[in-house]
Amino acid sequence: MSEHRILHVESPASIGLDTGRLCIRAEGRPPWFGSVENVAALSLADPAIRVSSQALSALAERGAVVLLADDRHLPVALVQPVRASSLVAGRIRLQAERMAAHPAHVDELWADIVSAKLAMQADALKRRGLNGHLRLSRLAGRVTPGDASNVEAQAARHYWKCFFPSGFRRAKRDAADHLNAKLNYGYAVLRALVARHLALAGLEPSLGLHHRGATNPFNLADDLMEPLRPIVDGIVRDELMEEGPLDREAKRALLGVMERSVRLDDGREYRLHAALESIVQSLVRAMERPGRARLVLPEACGDAAE
């Protein structure tokens, strides 16, 4: 996949294949044609959209995911590729065995994820000239295996108080205010992208390091996306702060998260899709060599005086 596009369709349309190309036809518009190989995700936000099984199969074969939205245009379901191969079966078995046999290593991996998240939150504040980043940097250095002291929750209260205007309160579900609705949409897109890379690597997304909800099919995706959340936060604060609904322009801006650059702690910058591939492959290595291999994670760009 060379362009790694996210396609968003939010009006009645018919989607299928035409001479091997993905084709989107809508009344009153010329048909759109594109290479299936270049699609990382297809977002469908209207109940009248029709998609052929042939198009869905072609997208799945090339590793794309399909997001389905409800009548409020919020993602409610994810169709992701299933790679029926010996690699997948072996990886899932290895993943389950290693996580059960090496809980201390799992706790260390989760501590690394939380530390990276707090450092990225500190960086998000610092880049925008906001107060509070030094405290988050200090908290990032205090995370213990498994985050037994729940430093993440302490940091979250501080971060949201500093990042958005006074009076903002983070709401995860059924949020009525425009800021939370936009955050939740952006996180859903990010979650889908992480889940896609887990599926491509042959890992089971329901087997999380820290998130272990019995009814959550994406626990592991929720783990790995934590340090990347501040990228979505930044899009909302920088581009979508104005009072207003989660409209077409807002969704287009949030779907653009894939175009953002991410610096990893290997010292290099990547587009998000390439960064996710590196992060997931580092998790595979950590599962293969518990205690000897660590995660490659997003890295902040350094401290500055508050």
N, C-alpha and C positions, 0 to 999 in steps of 0.2 A: 504494500500500500504506500503510494508516494505522497498523496496530499492529505490523507487522513481527515476527510471532511466529516462534519456532522450536518446532516440534512434535517431541516425542521419543516414539517408540513402541518398547517393549522387551518386549512379550509378543505371542503370536499374535493377529493381527487381520486384518481385511479393510478395505482403504482404496479408496474409489471416489468417484464423484460422484452426488449425489442432488438433483435439481431445481436443478442449478447450484452446489450447495454441496459442499464436501469433507466426506465422511462416513467416520468410523472406527467399525467395529463389532467388538466383542470379546465372547466368550462370557461370560455372567454380568454384563455391564455394559450400561447403556443406551447407545444410539449417540450419538456426538459429532458435531455439525455445526458447520462454520465456513466463513467466507468464504475462498475461494482467494486473493483479492487481499491478504489480511492475512498470508499465510504467506511468510516469507523463506527458511526451510529446513525440511526434513522429515528427521528422523533415524530410521533404521530399525535396530533392534538385536536382531532375532530372525529366524532363517531361515524361520520359519513365517508371517511377515507376507506378505500378498498385496496387491499394488497394481495397480489397473487401468491399462491404457495410456491410457485417457481421463483419469484423474486425473493421471498423469505429464505428459501433454500440456498439460493446463490449468495445472499448476504451472510448467512450462517457459515457456509463453506469457506468464506473468506475472512471469517472472524469478526464480522460486524454485529452490533447489538441493535435491538429495536426497542424504543421506549414508547409505552402507551400512556396516554394522559386521560384524566377524568374530565367532567364537564366544567371544572374550574381551571383546566389546562395544567394541572399538576400531575407529575408522573405517578402512576399507580402500579405499573407492571413493567417487567423487563424480560425480553426474549433474548437469550444469549446462546452462543454456539456450544454444542456438545461435541467434543472430539472423541469418538468411540475408537480408542486405540489402546495398545498395551502400555503406552507412555502414561495415559491418563490413569488407568487402573493402578499402575505401579506408583505413580506420584501420590495418589490419594491414600493408598495403603501406607506409604512411607510417611506422609503427613500425619495421619492418625496415630501411627505407632510412635513416631518421634515426640509428638505432643503429649502422649500419655506417659512415655518413659522418661521424659526430660522436662518436668515442670519447672525446674529452676532456670533452665535455658529459656523457656517460654516467658517466664517472668522478666528475665533480662532483656529479651527482645521487646517486650511491652514497655519497659522502662526507657529503652532507647527511642521508641516511637513517641512516648509522652515528652521526653526531653526535646526531641526535634520539633514537636508541635509547639511547645512553649517558646523555643528559640525563634520559630517562624512567626509566632504571634508578637513577640518582642520586636522583631524586625519590621513587621507590618506597622506597628505603632511608630517606631523610629523613623521609617521612611516618610511618614506623613507629618512629622514634627509633633506627634502627640505625646503627652506625658504617660508614664507608667511602664516604659519598656525595660528600665533597669531592674525593676522588681521581678518582671517576668524572666529576665535573664538569670537572676539569682535563683528563682524557683526552678528553672530548668536544670540547674546544677544540684538540686536537692532530691531529685526523683530516685527512689530506691527500687530494687527489683519488685515487679508487680505493682508498683506505685501504691505500696501498702498504706502510706500516709495520705493518700488521695490528694496529692499536690495538684493534679489536673483540675479538680473541681475548684480548689482555691484560686488557681490561675484564671479559670474561666470567669469567675465573678469579677475579678480585677480587670481582665481584658475587655469584657463587654462594657463595663462602666467607662473605660477610657476610649474605646474605639468608636462608639456611636454617641449621638447627642444624649444629654441627660434625660432620663425617663425611659430609655429603651430597655426592654426585658426580652431575653431570648426565649422564644416559644418554638418547639420542635414540630408540633402537629396542629393542624387545623388553625394555623395562624391567620388572623384577620387583618393585621397591620401590614403595610406594604413592604417594610424592611424584612420582616421574618418570612413573608411569602417569597420574596426574591432570594433570600438566603436558602430556604428550603428547596427551591427549584434548582439553584446552582449546585447544592450538595447532592441532589438526586442525579444530576448529570455526571458529577464527579464520581459518584458511587458506581454508576453504570460503566464508566470507563475503566475503573479499577477492576470491577467484576469481569469485564471483557478480557483483561490481561491475565487474570487468574485462570479463567477458562482456557485461554490459549496456552498457558503453562502447565495445564493438567492438574491444577490444584482445586480442591473442593471449597467453594466460597463460604459454605455454612460452618466450617470448622475454624473458629476464630481463636486468636491468641488471648484476647481479653473479652471481647464481645462474644457472649455464648448464649444468646437468646434461643430458646427451643423452637420458636416459631419464625426466627429470622434466617432466611436463606443466604444472607450476605454478611455474616458476622466478620469474616476475614477481610472483606472489602471495607467494612466499617473501620477495622483496625488500621489498615494501610492508608486510608484516605485522611486520617487525622492530621498529619503534618501539612497536608495540602489544602486544608480548609481555608487558611488565611488568604489563599489566592482568590477564592470566591468572595470572601469578606471584602477584599480590596476592590474587586469589580463593583460590588454593591455600593461601597462607600464612595468610590471615585466617580462612578458613572450613573448610579441609580438611586441617589439619596432623595431626589425630589419625591414629594407625595404623589402617588399615582399607582395604578394597578399593575399587575404583572402582565404587561401587554406584549405585543409582538417585538417591539424594539428592546424591551428588557430581556425577553427570552433570547433574542439574538445575541445580545451582549453576554449573557451567561453561558450560552452554548459556545461562545468564543473562548471559554477557559482552556480548550485544547490548544489554542494558538499561543498560550503564554509560555514563557521560558522558566525553567526551574533549575536552580543550582543544587547539585547533589554533593554529598560530602566526599566524593572522589575528586573534587576540585573542578569539575566540568559543568557547563550549562547545557541543558537539553530542552527541546520542545516537550510539552507534557507527555505526549504519547511515548516518546523515547525514554523519558524519565521513569514512567510507570513500568516499562519493560525492564529497566535496570533494577528497580526496586523489587519487582516480583521475582526476577531471576536471583537476586541476592537472598530472598526468602527461601527459594529452592535450595541454594547452597547451604543456608543455615539449617535447613531440615536434614540435608545429607550429612552435614558435619556439625552436630550439636556441640556447642561450647567452643568451637574453633572458627566458625564463620559468623560474621555479624551482618546486619542489614545495611544496605546502602540507602541513605535517607536524605531528604531535603536539608539544605544547610543555609542558615542565615548569612548575610554578607558582612557581619562584623558589628561591633558596638560603637556607640557614639555617646557623648555626654548628654545627660537629660536636662 
